[in-house]
Amino acid sequence: MWQPTMADEPQMFAIVSNPDTHRYLGGMANRADHFTRFQRGGGSWFLHGYGSFMVRLKGSQDLVANCGVFHSYRGLGEDFDDKPEAGWIVAADHVGKGIAREAMEAALTWFDRMHGPREVVCMIEPGNAPSFALAGRLGFAPTRLAKLPDGAEVELFSR
């Protein structure tokens, strides 16, 4: 697991552009939106000292996931906004191999050690059963349903 660099952006775009991956990512539909989201992730590292990690298999330079805790503000309310937010995106051909669980356990352990144990939130789109299961295994509990500014419905969680 590594902090992101601009060299990771094209591989991450390829991962999120796969329809099997993109279906749970909301309104990111083009390269410009992806680039803005990727830059925002780098800004989380710079401004808050934490963010998502780029995940590679041992001995490979190919990205297989983006997992971690980043800082976000989504306009969803005081119970969610301006808090550390967990998130995981795994390449479609690596889903179900335990990569997200291993990476998120490591990321949350690192976050708690470096920033003190505190509330971390996450959101998952309805229908994403594997992510609901992983959230539960990571200690997240559902808090409420919410609508994103683009109208997409998500389930909010807290740990």
N, C-alpha and C positions, 0 to 999 in steps of 0.2 A: 504494500500500500504506500502510495506516494502522494504528496501534494501536487495539484495540477500545474502543468505548464502549458504554454500556448501550443506546443507540439502535440499535446493530447487532444486538442479541439477537433481536428478532422476525424480521428478515430471515435471520439465520443459522438460526433454528429452521425457517423455511420451507425452506431449502436441505437441511438434514439430515433433514427429515420426508419428503422425496421418496423413495419406495421404491427407486428406481434408485440413489440416493446412500446411503441408510441401510443397504443390504444389506452394506456393508463396514465399518460403524462399530461393530459389537458391540452391547452391551446397552443403549443409550440408546433407550428406547421411549416416553417421554412428556415433556411440557413440564418437569416438575420435574427429571428427570434432565438434560435439556438445559441448564436454567438453572444447575444445579450445575456442569456441565462448562464452561459459558461463564464462570462466576465463577472457576473454577479457572484458566482461561486468563488472566484478568485478574490473578489472584494471582501467576502466573509473572512477568508484567511487573513487578509491585510488589516481589516478593521477590528475583528473580534478575536483573532488568534486561533480560530478553528474553522473547519469547512469540510467538504466532502473530499475523500481520498480517491485517487485513481487506482484501480485494482487490476493487477496483472497476475497471471499464473506464474509460478516460480520458473525462472529461466526463459521467460518470453517477454517480448516488448509489446505484444498485442494487448490492448485494453479488453477486459471482459466485464468490468463493472465500474460504477461510481457509487461509493457508499460512505456515509459519515453523518456528521452533525454540522449544520451550517446555520447562519443567522438569517432570518427572513422576516418580512412584514407583508402579509397578504390581504389585510383589510377584513379579517374574519372576526375580530373582537379581542377584548382584553385577555380572554382565556387562551388565546393562541398567538396573537401578534407580538412581535418584538421579543421572541423567545428563541432559544436554540431549537432547531427543527431537525429531526432525523429523516434521512431519506436514502433509498437504495434503488439503483437502476442496474439491471443485469442484462447483458447481451442475450438475445433470444436463444441462441444455441448453447448457452450455459445455464439457463434456468433449471432449477430442480437439482442442482449438484451441491447445494450447501454453501455456495460462494457468498451469498448475501448474509447468511447467518454468521458465518465465520468472520467476515469483514465487519459486520455491524457489532458483533460482540467485542471485537478488538477496538473498533472506533469508540464505542460507548465506554469501555474500560479506560481507554486513553483520555477521553473527554472528562470523565469523572476524576481521574487522577490529576489532570492538568488544570481543570477549571472548577473543581469541587463538585460534589454531587448536588445537582439541582434539577428542576423540572426540565424535561425535554419533551417536545410535542412532535407529532407527525400526522400526516393525513393520507388517506387511502381512498381511491375511487371504489364505489360499490362494484362488486363482481370480481375484484382482484383477490380471490380466495387465498392464494399463496402468500400475499403480503399481509392479509389479515392474520393468518396463522403465524407468520414470522413476528409480527408486532406483538402478539400475545406471548410468544416464547422469549422475546426481548424485554418483557415487563411492561408493555404499553397496555393501557386500558381505554376502551372507547369512552368519549365524553359527550359527543353530540354530532348530529348531521349539520352540515353547513353548505352554502353555495358560494363558489368562487365568483369573482367579478364577471367571468365569462359565462356564468350560469351553470357550470358543471357542479354536480353534487359530490361531496366528499364526506367521509367519516373522519372526525377528528379524534385523536388519541393523546394521552398524556402518560409519562413515566416519571 
